[in-house]
Amino acid sequence: MWQEKNGKLYKKFIFDDFAEAFSFMAEVADVAEEQQHHPEWKNVYNIVEFWLKTHDEDAITDKDKRLASTIDELALQYADTTAAKPKSSNIPPAAKKVVLYADGGSRGNPGPSASGYVLYDENEQILQQSGEYLGITTNNQAEYQAVKLGLEKAKAIGAREVDIYLDSLLVVNQMKGTFKVKNRDLWPIHQAIKDLLPAFQQVTFTHVPREMNKLADAEVNKVLDAQPNT
């Protein structure tokens, strides 16, 4: 996840080796040139670090965020590639813990809805990010569906522990058992998530402000924007 440090967006990426890191940097250089936004970066062997800041602005801008999102998309391609390598089948114990950011949205509530999620490893490297169109439903349904989709992906990649972060306080408290699920329409999806939990050694649910869930929210809006008449 990108962090704000000294007025800049910062993130570190770790690759298998220098060749992979260099290939990634070459792709970033191309898109940076296209966007006319050239990052401050540093490479040491398999590690690439970025500091994004629009030079003539006093604060982080949409231009910085747009390049950050593009860099994440490029990095995800390498995550997908390395997952297919034979050595990746032997996942070290530390890599079996993942962080899941999930979000859902409905334009109309009920209305056209989508869910989005982002999976990170413990080094804050993106393992998977995706979104799915749900049709006509509600915000709460979309939030729940995002958790389910993310947990299913975490299970598929062999994760044993999952820390889940959402900006829906309702879903967090209902999954913790603090709130009862009074809306019967939510019963099936709530139960579907509960049925997934035994596949993991530990699952936690934490509420975060919306501004800390921007990448998952971006997945939701990307899916909705691609739909006609939304």
N, C-alpha and C positions, 0 to 999 in steps of 0.2 A: 504494500500500500504506500502511495506517495505521502511524504511528510513535509510539513512546512518547517524549514530551518533557515533562520537568518533572512527571512523574506524571500526565500526561494523554495521551489518544489524539489525535493530530494528523494532519490530511490537508488537502491543497489541491486544489481542483477548478478547471479552466479551461474556460470555455465560449466560444462564438463571439462573443457580445455581452452587453450588460447585460440585455436583455430575456430572454434564455435563462437567464442566471444568476438573475434575479429569479424567473422561473417555477419554477426548481429549488428556490429557497429557500422559496417558498410551499408546495411539496409537502412539503419537509422539515418545515416548521412544523406541518403537519397531522399527520404521523406522530409528531413529537416530542410533540405534545399528546396523541395517543392513548397513547403509551408513558409519558406523564408524566415525561419526561426532556428538559429544555430545554438545548440546547447553547450553549456560548460560540462565537460565530462572527463573521466579519468579511467584508465584501464591498467590493471596489474594482473598479468597472466589471464585467469579465467573470470575475473571480476570486472564489471563495468559499473561505474557510478555516474549519476546525472545530477546536475543542478540547473533547474529551468527558471529563467527570469527574463522578462521582456526588458531590454536595456533602457528604454526611454520612459518606463513607467515606475511608479513608486510602490506598486502592489502587484501581486500575482494576478495575471490576466487570463481571459478565455484562451488567448493564444498559447499560453503556457499549458493550460489544462488540455487543450486539443492535442498538442504534441505529446503530452504525457500519456493520453489515451492511446494514441497511435503507437507509441513505444511499447505500451503494455500488449497491444495486439500483435506486434512483431515478436515480442518475447514469448507469447503464448504459442506461436508456431514452433519455437524451439522446445517448449515444454512438451508439446504433442509429439515432436520428433524423437526426443530423448526417451519418452515413455515407451517407444517401440524398440529400443535397443535392448539386447539380451541382458546386459548388466543391470538394467533398471528393474528386472523381475525380482531381484534380490534387494528389496527396499529395506534400508537400515531402520531400526526401531524408531529413531527420532523423526523420520519422514512419514511415519504412520499417523502422526498427529497433524490435523489440518485445521484451518480457520475458514469458516464459511460466513460470508456476508450475503444476506438474502433480502429481497425487496419485491414488492408487488404494487401494482397501481391499476385503477379503473377510471376511465374518463367518462364520468357520468354517475357512477356508483349507485345503482348498477349501470354498466356500460362496457364498451370495449376494454378488455383487461389483458394484462401480461404479467409474467413473473420473470425475475432475473436473479442471478446469483454469481458470486465469484468465490473460487476456492483458492486459498493460499497455503503454502507450506510454512513451517516455523521460521523460515528465513525471509518471509514476506514476499516470496516469489509466487507469481500466479501459476496455478496448476491448470485451472479451467475457468472459463467464464462463458455464460450463455444466457439466453432468454427464450421464452416460449409464449406464443399467443394463446389465450384461454377462451376467447369469444366473449360473450356478454356475461359478466358476473360482477362481484363486488370487490372493494378494496381488501376486505378481510380474507375473502377466498383467495385472492391473488397473493397476499402475504403468506398464507399457509402453503399454497402451491409452490412458492419459491423455496420454502424450507424443505418440502418434500423432494423437489427436483435436486436441490443441492445435496441432501443426504443420500439420495440414490446414486449420485455421481461419486460422492465420498466413499460409499460402499463399493462401488465398481472399481475404484483405484486402490482398494485395500486399506483404507484408513481405519484405524482402531479408536482414535479419539477425535472428537469434533467440537470445537468451540464455535457456537453460532451467535452471530450478531445481527440484530434487526432494529429498525426504528419503529416497529409496531409494538407498543407496550402491551396491548391486548394479547397478541399472540405469545409474547414472552411470558406473561403472567399465566395464561391458560396452559401453556406447555409445562410450566413449573408447577401447576396445580394451585397457584395462588388465587386465580379466578376460575369459576365454573364456566363451562361452555354452555351458555343458555340458548344460543341460536342453533336450532336443530340442523340448519343447513350446513353448519360447520362441523357437525359431529363426524361425518365420514372422513373428511380430510384430517381432522384432529386424530382420529383413530388410526388412519393410515400412517401418520408420522410416528405415533406411539408404537405401531407394529414394526417400524424400522429400527427403533432404538436398541433392541437386544442384539443387533448386528455389530454394535460397537461396545467397547469397554467403558467408554465415558462420553456423554454428550452434555454440554452446558448451553444455556440460553441467556444472552445478555442484551439488554436494551441499550442502544446508542442513539445520539442525535442524528437527524437526517443528514447533516453535513458530513458525518463520518461514514456515510453509506452511499457515497456518490457514484461509485463504479457500478454497483448493483442497480442503482436507480437509473444509470445511463443505459444499462442493458434493457430495462423495462421500456424506457422511452424510445430506444432504437427499434424495438419490436413494434411498438404502437405506431410510431411514425411511418413504418413500412406498410401499415394496413390502410386500405382506402377509406376515406371518410372518417378518419379519427384525428 
